Amino acid sequence: MAVSIPQILVAGLGNLPMPSTRHSLGQHLIDALAQRLGIRMSSDRKGIIGQGIVTLGETPVSLILYKSKSFMNVSGPSIAEVYRNSMSHRVVPQIGHNGIKSIISALGGEQGFYRFRLGIGERGATDAASFVMGRLTPHEREYWSENGLDLVIEEIERIARKTAR
C-alpha cells in the first residue's frame, strides 16, 4: 500500500502593516520557512501564499504557507478559505486567542487544525500589549530565522509523520 504525502497548511498570524513586531512573528516565520525550504510566495487579493513538496528530515510533505492580508483578529475568513480549498484531510485542534477564534468562527466552528504557540512568556496585561507590539530585536529575528525555525520545522515534520500513517 502506497503512503500518501501528508498535506500541511501553515498559516502565520500577524499584521502585514507591522511586519517586524512580535505580534507578526507568525508571518515572520512564514517568510523564514519559505526562504529556508525554497517555496516561492505570491500575492493575491486576500493573502500571500506558496506551496511546494519539501522533505523535512526524511519525510516528504506537501506544504502550503500562507499569510493573510487581514489584521490578525479578523484573519479567519481568508485563512478558512485557503484551508477549505487546499486541505484534503483534517487533524485535531487547540483553541487560542482572537486570531485563532476568528479562524474557528470562519470555519463554522470547525477546529480541525494544529496550532504552534510562539508565546511571549508570563507578563502583565499592560506590559504584554506593549511588548507584543514592539519590534523584534536583532537577536529575536536571528533566533526565529535559525534555531527557532529549526524547532518549528521539527514540529511540522512530527505532524507530517503522524498524519502519513
Secondary structure, DSSP 8 states (H G I E B T S, - for coil): ------EEEEEE-S-TTSTTBGGGHHHHHHHHHHHHHT---EE-SSEEEEEEEEEETTEEEEEEEEEESS-GGG-HHHHHHHHHHH-SS-------SHHHHHHHHHTTT------------S--HHHHHHHHHSB--HHHHHHHHTHHHHHHHHHHHHHHHHHH-
